[in-house]
Amino acid sequence: MTHSLAITRWLLTQHHIVANIIISDKKTNV
């Protein structure tokens, strides 16, 4: 269970980073 929780937390962190990059790109384009 702990291992799965660590993976889930890592995936959420990766998604958060990607979302920030996409938002930054959109702001730059505009």
mmCIF file of the N, C-alpha and C atoms, coordinates in Angstrom:
data_MODEL
# 
_entry.id   MODEL 
# 
loop_
_atom_site.group_PDB 
_atom_site.id 
_atom_site.type_symbol 
_atom_site.label_atom_id 
_atom_site.label_alt_id 
_atom_site.label_comp_id 
_atom_site.label_asym_id 
_atom_site.label_entity_id 
_atom_site.label_seq_id 
_atom_site.pdbx_PDB_ins_code 
_atom_site.Cartn_x 
_atom_site.Cartn_y 
_atom_site.Cartn_z 
_atom_site.occupancy 
_atom_site.B_iso_or_equiv 
_atom_site.pdbx_formal_charge 
_atom_site.auth_seq_id 
_atom_site.auth_comp_id 
_atom_site.auth_asym_id 
_atom_site.auth_atom_id 
_atom_site.pdbx_PDB_model_num 
ATOM 1  N N  . MET A 1 1  ? 0.846  -1.209 0.000   1.00 0.00 ? 1  MET A N  1 
ATOM 2  C CA . MET A 1 1  ? 0.000  0.000  0.000   1.00 0.00 ? 1  MET A CA 1 
ATOM 3  C C  . MET A 1 1  ? 0.880  1.257  0.000   1.00 0.00 ? 1  MET A C  1 
ATOM 4  N N  . THR A 1 2  ? 1.917  1.244  0.819   1.00 0.00 ? 2  THR A N  1 
ATOM 5  C CA . THR A 1 2  ? 2.792  2.414  0.909   1.00 0.00 ? 2  THR A CA 1 
ATOM 6  C C  . THR A 1 2  ? 3.459  2.676  -0.433  1.00 0.00 ? 2  THR A C  1 
ATOM 7  N N  . HIS A 1 3  ? 3.869  1.595  -1.118  1.00 0.00 ? 3  HIS A N  1 
ATOM 8  C CA . HIS A 1 3  ? 4.535  1.751  -2.415  1.00 0.00 ? 3  HIS A CA 1 
ATOM 9  C C  . HIS A 1 3  ? 3.574  2.379  -3.423  1.00 0.00 ? 3  HIS A C  1 
ATOM 10 N N  . SER A 1 4  ? 2.341  1.902  -3.425  1.00 0.00 ? 4  SER A N  1 
ATOM 11 C CA . SER A 1 4  ? 1.346  2.448  -4.361  1.00 0.00 ? 4  SER A CA 1 
ATOM 12 C C  . SER A 1 4  ? 1.093  3.918  -4.055  1.00 0.00 ? 4  SER A C  1 
ATOM 13 N N  . LEU A 1 5  ? 1.074  4.261  -2.784  1.00 0.00 ? 5  LEU A N  1 
ATOM 14 C CA . LEU A 1 5  ? 0.825  5.646  -2.395  1.00 0.00 ? 5  LEU A CA 1 
ATOM 15 C C  . LEU A 1 5  ? 1.962  6.533  -2.886  1.00 0.00 ? 5  LEU A C  1 
ATOM 16 N N  . ALA A 1 6  ? 3.189  6.026  -2.798  1.00 0.00 ? 6  ALA A N  1 
ATOM 17 C CA . ALA A 1 6  ? 4.349  6.793  -3.258  1.00 0.00 ? 6  ALA A CA 1 
ATOM 18 C C  . ALA A 1 6  ? 4.272  7.015  -4.761  1.00 0.00 ? 6  ALA A C  1 
ATOM 19 N N  . ILE A 1 7  ? 3.875  5.973  -5.499  1.00 0.00 ? 7  ILE A N  1 
ATOM 20 C CA . ILE A 1 7  ? 3.744  6.091  -6.960  1.00 0.00 ? 7  ILE A CA 1 
ATOM 21 C C  . ILE A 1 7  ? 2.662  7.103  -7.299  1.00 0.00 ? 7  ILE A C  1 
ATOM 22 N N  . THR A 1 8  ? 1.530  7.033  -6.602  1.00 0.00 ? 8  THR A N  1 
ATOM 23 C CA . THR A 1 8  ? 0.425  7.963  -6.867  1.00 0.00 ? 8  THR A CA 1 
ATOM 24 C C  . THR A 1 8  ? 0.877  9.398  -6.622  1.00 0.00 ? 8  THR A C  1 
ATOM 25 N N  . ARG A 1 9  ? 1.602  9.604  -5.538  1.00 0.00 ? 9  ARG A N  1 
ATOM 26 C CA . ARG A 1 9  ? 2.084  10.951 -5.207  1.00 0.00 ? 9  ARG A CA 1 
ATOM 27 C C  . ARG A 1 9  ? 3.044  11.435 -6.288  1.00 0.00 ? 9  ARG A C  1 
ATOM 28 N N  . TRP A 1 10 ? 3.918  10.528 -6.780  1.00 0.00 ? 10 TRP A N  1 
ATOM 29 C CA . TRP A 1 10 ? 4.873  10.897 -7.825  1.00 0.00 ? 10 TRP A CA 1 
ATOM 30 C C  . TRP A 1 10 ? 4.141  11.264 -9.109  1.00 0.00 ? 10 TRP A C  1 
ATOM 31 N N  . LEU A 1 11 ? 3.117  10.468 -9.467  1.00 0.00 ? 11 LEU A N  1 
ATOM 32 C CA . LEU A 1 11 ? 2.348  10.746 -10.685 1.00 0.00 ? 11 LEU A CA 1 
ATOM 33 C C  . LEU A 1 11 ? 1.651  12.093 -10.579 1.00 0.00 ? 11 LEU A C  1 
ATOM 34 N N  . LEU A 1 12 ? 1.088  12.394 -9.413  1.00 0.00 ? 12 LEU A N  1 
ATOM 35 C CA . LEU A 1 12 ? 0.411  13.679 -9.221  1.00 0.00 ? 12 LEU A CA 1 
ATOM 36 C C  . LEU A 1 12 ? 1.409  14.825 -9.365  1.00 0.00 ? 12 LEU A C  1 
ATOM 37 N N  . THR A 1 13 ? 2.617  14.632 -8.853  1.00 0.00 ? 13 THR A N  1 
ATOM 38 C CA . THR A 1 13 ? 3.651  15.664 -8.956  1.00 0.00 ? 13 THR A CA 1 
ATOM 39 C C  . THR A 1 13 ? 4.022  15.883 -10.413 1.00 0.00 ? 13 THR A C  1 
ATOM 40 N N  . GLN A 1 14 ? 4.191  14.782 -11.163 1.00 0.00 ? 14 GLN A N  1 
ATOM 41 C CA . GLN A 1 14 ? 4.533  14.885 -12.583 1.00 0.00 ? 14 GLN A CA 1 
ATOM 42 C C  . GLN A 1 14 ? 3.435  15.627 -13.329 1.00 0.00 ? 14 GLN A C  1 
ATOM 43 N N  . HIS A 1 15 ? 2.177  15.289 -13.042 1.00 0.00 ? 15 HIS A N  1 
ATOM 44 C CA . HIS A 1 15 ? 1.043  15.926 -13.720 1.00 0.00 ? 15 HIS A CA 1 
ATOM 45 C C  . HIS A 1 15 ? 1.018  17.420 -13.400 1.00 0.00 ? 15 HIS A C  1 
ATOM 46 N N  . HIS A 1 16 ? 1.324  17.769 -12.155 1.00 0.00 ? 16 HIS A N  1 
ATOM 47 C CA . HIS A 1 16 ? 1.317  19.172 -11.737 1.00 0.00 ? 16 HIS A CA 1 
ATOM 48 C C  . HIS A 1 16 ? 2.386  19.947 -12.511 1.00 0.00 ? 16 HIS A C  1 
ATOM 49 N N  . ILE A 1 17 ? 3.562  19.335 -12.676 1.00 0.00 ? 17 ILE A N  1 
ATOM 50 C CA . ILE A 1 17 ? 4.662  19.990 -13.404 1.00 0.00 ? 17 ILE A CA 1 
ATOM 51 C C  . ILE A 1 17 ? 4.269  20.195 -14.859 1.00 0.00 ? 17 ILE A C  1 
ATOM 52 N N  . VAL A 1 18 ? 3.698  19.159 -15.479 1.00 0.00 ? 18 VAL A N  1 
ATOM 53 C CA . VAL A 1 18 ? 3.280  19.254 -16.886 1.00 0.00 ? 18 VAL A CA 1 
ATOM 54 C C  . VAL A 1 18 ? 2.225  20.336 -17.042 1.00 0.00 ? 18 VAL A C  1 
ATOM 55 N N  . ALA A 1 19 ? 1.274  20.392 -16.117 1.00 0.00 ? 19 ALA A N  1 
ATOM 56 C CA . ALA A 1 19 ? 0.208  21.397 -16.183 1.00 0.00 ? 19 ALA A CA 1 
ATOM 57 C C  . ALA A 1 19 ? 0.811  22.803 -16.108 1.00 0.00 ? 19 ALA A C  1 
ATOM 58 N N  . ASN A 1 20 ? 1.791  22.999 -15.245 1.00 0.00 ? 20 ASN A N  1 
ATOM 59 C CA . ASN A 1 20 ? 2.433  24.315 -15.124 1.00 0.00 ? 20 ASN A CA 1 
ATOM 60 C C  . ASN A 1 20 ? 3.145  24.695 -16.413 1.00 0.00 ? 20 ASN A C  1 
ATOM 61 N N  . ILE A 1 21 ? 3.784  23.713 -17.061 1.00 0.00 ? 21 ILE A N  1 
ATOM 62 C CA . ILE A 1 21 ? 4.495  23.982 -18.322 1.00 0.00 ? 21 ILE A CA 1 
ATOM 63 C C  . ILE A 1 21 ? 3.494  24.387 -19.396 1.00 0.00 ? 21 ILE A C  1 
ATOM 64 N N  . ILE A 1 22 ? 2.362  23.672 -19.477 1.00 0.00 ? 22 ILE A N  1 
ATOM 65 C CA . ILE A 1 22 ? 1.339  23.977 -20.485 1.00 0.00 ? 22 ILE A CA 1 
ATOM 66 C C  . ILE A 1 22 ? 0.791  25.385 -20.249 1.00 0.00 ? 22 ILE A C  1 
ATOM 67 N N  . ILE A 1 23 ? 0.503  25.725 -19.002 1.00 0.00 ? 23 ILE A N  1 
ATOM 68 C CA . ILE A 1 23 ? -0.029 27.054 -18.669 1.00 0.00 ? 23 ILE A CA 1 
ATOM 69 C C  . ILE A 1 23 ? 0.998  28.125 -19.047 1.00 0.00 ? 23 ILE A C  1 
ATOM 70 N N  . SER A 1 24 ? 2.267  27.867 -18.759 1.00 0.00 ? 24 SER A N  1 
ATOM 71 C CA . SER A 1 24 ? 3.324  28.831 -19.087 1.00 0.00 ? 24 SER A CA 1 
ATOM 72 C C  . SER A 1 24 ? 3.398  29.029 -20.591 1.00 0.00 ? 24 SER A C  1 
ATOM 73 N N  . ASP A 1 25 ? 3.285  27.930 -21.355 1.00 0.00 ? 25 ASP A N  1 
ATOM 74 C CA . ASP A 1 25 ? 3.336  28.026 -22.817 1.00 0.00 ? 25 ASP A CA 1 
ATOM 75 C C  . ASP A 1 25 ? 2.166  28.856 -23.337 1.00 0.00 ? 25 ASP A C  1 
ATOM 76 N N  . LYS A 1 26 ? 0.987  28.636 -22.786 1.00 0.00 ? 26 LYS A N  1 
ATOM 77 C CA . LYS A 1 26 ? -0.191 29.387 -23.231 1.00 0.00 ? 26 LYS A CA 1 
ATOM 78 C C  . LYS A 1 26 ? -0.022 30.878 -22.932 1.00 0.00 ? 26 LYS A C  1 
ATOM 79 N N  . LYS A 1 27 ? 0.510  31.208 -21.778 1.00 0.00 ? 27 LYS A N  1 
ATOM 80 C CA . LYS A 1 27 ? 0.722  32.614 -21.420 1.00 0.00 ? 27 LYS A CA 1 
ATOM 81 C C  . LYS A 1 27 ? 1.739  33.246 -22.364 1.00 0.00 ? 27 LYS A C  1 
ATOM 82 N N  . THR A 1 28 ? 2.765  32.487 -22.728 1.00 0.00 ? 28 THR A N  1 
ATOM 83 C CA . THR A 1 28 ? 3.801  33.009 -23.623 1.00 0.00 ? 28 THR A CA 1 
ATOM 84 C C  . THR A 1 28 ? 3.223  33.246 -25.009 1.00 0.00 ? 28 THR A C  1 
ATOM 85 N N  . ASN A 1 29 ? 2.404  32.309 -25.487 1.00 0.00 ? 29 ASN A N  1 
ATOM 86 C CA . ASN A 1 29 ? 1.814  32.449 -26.820 1.00 0.00 ? 29 ASN A CA 1 
ATOM 87 C C  . ASN A 1 29 ? 0.890  33.659 -26.882 1.00 0.00 ? 29 ASN A C  1 
ATOM 88 N N  . VAL A 1 30 ? 0.162  33.890 -25.803 1.00 0.00 ? 30 VAL A N  1 
ATOM 89 C CA . VAL A 1 30 ? -0.770 35.022 -25.776 1.00 0.00 ? 30 VAL A CA 1 
ATOM 90 C C  . VAL A 1 30 ? 0.018  36.297 -25.506 1.00 0.00 ? 30 VAL A C  1 
# 
